[in-house]
Amino acid sequence: MHARKEASLQRTWALLLAAVICYVPANVLPVMSVTSLGRTQADTILSGVVYFVQHGDWPLAVVIFTASVFVPVLKLAILAFLAASVQR
């Protein structure tokens, strides 16, 4: 057994806050930029999901949404719940 790290709960909250702050630009900023015939189009993760749904490829849209949006939000929420329950 080893000794517990000092301020581990505070470190967890700080890292969780940093993850939430970094999550916002990760979903707002474009992840892909395509130039075709001199026209540039930038797409975010959610615009890609909307594109696939509109073109009838909803299984791929579900996979992208689940892996890129739903799972990270769920992980952040569960970590916040665990940190809050330990703090109490």
Stockholm file with secondary structure:
# STOCKHOLM 1.0

chainA/1-88         MHARKEASLQRTWALLLAAVICYVPANVLPVMSVTSLGRTQADTILSGVVYFVQHGDWPLAVVIFTASVFVPVLKLAILAFLAASVQR
#=GR chainA/1-88 SS CCCCCTTHHHHHHHHHHHHHHHHHHHHHSCSEEEEETTEEEEECHHHHHHHHHHTTCHHHHHHHHIIIIIHHHHHHHHHHHHHHHHHC
#=GC SS_cons        CCCCCTTHHHHHHHHHHHHHHHHHHHHHSCSEEEEETTEEEEECHHHHHHHHHHTTCHHHHHHHHIIIIIHHHHHHHHHHHHHHHHHC
//
